[in-house]
Amino acid sequence: YGDHRDLHKEYRRQRQMCIRDSPRRATQRGIEGWVLVEFTITPSGAVTNPIVVDAEPPGIFNRSALRTIVKWKYKPRILDGKAVPRPGVQHLITYELEDAR
């Protein structure tokens, strides 16, 4: 549990939530982009301390990405049979228009 493959599966499963949270103004203007977020996964699997590491275009999707990522839950990292925090996890959250796919 808690390895990189698990994180990738969680990302794919929860990606649709992010698309629905895309800012209305960006959608209306046809703006797509991405936000790289870094955070800690707690022993309970919650996300804490999210920060934006980078974004394109800058500032457009940051708030949406931060609001979205704290809703996600993960399998915690297990060391010696005990759940432990996992700091420094990064996810690239993409915002794509439905018509663009």
C-alpha positions in Angstrom: 0.0 0.0 0.0 1.0 3.6 -0.5 3.4 3.2 -3.4 3.5 5.3 -6.5 1.2 3.0 -8.5 -1.5 3.4 -5.9 -1.2 7.2 -6.1 -1.5 7.0 -9.9 -4.7 4.9 -9.7 -6.2 7.3 -7.2 -5.3 10.2 -9.5 -7.0 8.6 -12.4 -10.1 7.7 -10.3 -10.5 11.2 -8.9 -9.6 13.3 -12.0 -13.2 13.7 -13.1 -13.9 15.6 -9.9 -11.3 18.2 -10.9 -12.8 18.7 -14.3 -16.2 19.4 -12.8 -14.5 22.0 -10.5 -13.0 23.9 -13.4 -13.6 27.7 -13.0 -16.6 28.8 -15.0 -14.8 31.9 -16.4 -12.0 29.7 -17.7 -14.4 27.3 -19.3 -16.4 30.1 -20.9 -13.2 31.5 -22.4 -11.9 28.2 -23.6 -8.9 28.2 -21.3 -7.2 24.9 -20.5 -4.2 24.4 -18.2 -2.6 22.5 -15.4 -1.6 22.9 -11.7 1.2 21.0 -10.0 0.2 20.6 -6.3 2.4 19.3 -3.5 0.9 18.0 -0.2 1.2 15.5 2.6 -0.9 12.4 2.9 -1.8 11.8 6.6 -1.9 8.3 8.3 -5.7 8.4 7.8 -5.3 9.1 4.0 -6.3 12.7 4.1 -4.5 15.5 2.2 -3.0 18.3 4.3 -0.8 21.3 3.6 -1.4 21.6 -0.2 0.6 24.2 -2.0 0.8 25.1 -5.7 4.3 24.4 -7.0 3.7 25.5 -10.6 0.8 26.3 -12.9 0.0 27.1 -16.5 -1.5 29.6 -17.0 -0.4 31.0 -13.7 -3.2 31.7 -11.2 -6.2 30.6 -13.2 -6.8 27.2 -11.8 -4.8 27.4 -8.5 -7.7 27.9 -6.1 -9.8 25.2 -7.9 -6.9 22.7 -7.7 -6.3 23.4 -3.9 -10.0 23.0 -3.2 -10.2 19.8 -5.1 -7.0 18.1 -3.8 -8.1 18.4 -0.1 -11.2 16.3 -1.0 -9.2 13.4 -2.2 -8.4 10.4 0.0 -5.5 8.0 -0.4 -4.3 4.7 1.0 -1.7 5.8 3.6 2.0 4.7 3.5 2.5 1.6 5.7 5.9 1.2 7.4 6.5 -1.7 9.8 2.7 -2.3 9.8 1.8 1.2 10.8 0.3 4.0 8.8 2.7 7.0 8.6 2.5 10.5 6.9 3.8 10.8 3.4 5.1 14.3 2.8 6.1 15.7 -0.6 3.5 14.0 -2.8 3.0 15.9 -6.0 0.2 15.7 -8.5 -0.2 17.4 -11.9 -3.9 18.3 -12.2 -5.0 19.1 -15.7 -8.0 21.2 -16.8 -9.2 20.2 -20.2 -12.4 21.3 -22.0 -14.8 18.4 -22.7 -14.8 19.3 -26.5 -11.0 19.2 -26.6 -10.8 15.4 -25.8 
